[in-house]
Structures are given as C-alpha cells and as structure tokens.
C-alpha cells in the first residue's frame, strides 16, 4: 500500500486476495478503518524515543517513586 489513502475498491480487492471477500456494503468502512490505522501509525513513527529502553527492560515494582519535579 502506498502513502495514498486506500480506496473502497482497493480494500475489496485486497480483502478478496486475502481470502476474505467483503459484502458490498463493507469496503468503504474497511478502507476508512485502514486509513485511520495508517494515520495513527504514521504519527507514532515520527516520535523520537531517544534513549528510551525497550519494554523488556522495565521491571514492575523496581521503579523509584520520587515526587521531585
């Protein structure tokens, strides 16, 4: 899928290729949902996490509770 928005006919085509044929009233909703997900992921990709360690490095209960600002 390119950066352009997914159209309802394209959504129907891709669903059919995946073996999930859509009823005639569903492609528009599927395309809208896919476009929304794409927009959210695009925003997340722009975030700079810098030196943030991966989630596997977090240990619940071991964090320091410090109210200092």
C-alpha positions in Angstrom: 0.0 0.0 0.0 1.4 3.4 -0.9 1.2 6.6 1.1 -2.0 7.4 -0.8 -5.2 6.6 1.0 -6.8 3.2 0.5 -10.0 3.4 -1.6 -13.0 1.2 -1.1 -12.4 -0.8 -4.4 -8.8 -1.4 -3.3 -9.9 -2.5 0.1 -12.3 -5.0 -1.5 -9.5 -6.2 -3.9 -7.0 -6.8 -1.0 -9.6 -8.5 1.2 -10.5 -10.8 -1.7 -6.8 -11.6 -2.4 -6.5 -12.4 1.3 -9.4 -14.8 1.0 -11.8 -12.6 2.9 -14.4 -11.4 0.4 -16.4 -8.4 1.7 -20.1 -7.9 1.4 -20.9 -5.0 -1.0 -21.7 -2.6 1.9 -18.3 -3.1 3.8 -15.4 -1.9 1.6 -16.0 1.8 2.5 -15.9 1.0 6.2 -12.8 -1.2 5.8 -11.0 1.5 3.8 -11.8 4.2 6.4 -10.6 2.0 9.2 -7.4 1.1 7.4 -6.7 4.7 6.6 -7.3 5.7 10.3 -4.9 3.0 11.4 -2.3 4.1 8.9 -2.6 7.7 10.1 -2.1 6.7 13.7 0.9 4.6 12.9 2.4 7.4 10.8 2.2 9.7 13.9 3.9 7.0 16.1 6.7 6.6 13.6 7.5 10.3 13.9 8.1 10.1 17.7 11.7 10.2 18.9 12.2 7.8 21.7 15.9 8.7 22.0 17.4 6.6 24.8 14.2 5.0 25.9 14.9 1.4 26.8 12.7 -1.3 25.3 9.7 -2.5 27.3 11.5 -5.8 28.2 14.0 -3.7 30.3 11.1 -2.5 32.6 10.7 -4.3 35.9 7.4 -3.5 37.7 7.9 -2.7 41.4 11.5 -1.7 41.0 10.8 1.9 39.9 11.8 4.8 42.2 8.8 6.9 43.5 10.2 10.4 43.5 7.8 13.4 43.7 10.5 15.9 42.8 9.9 17.8 39.7 
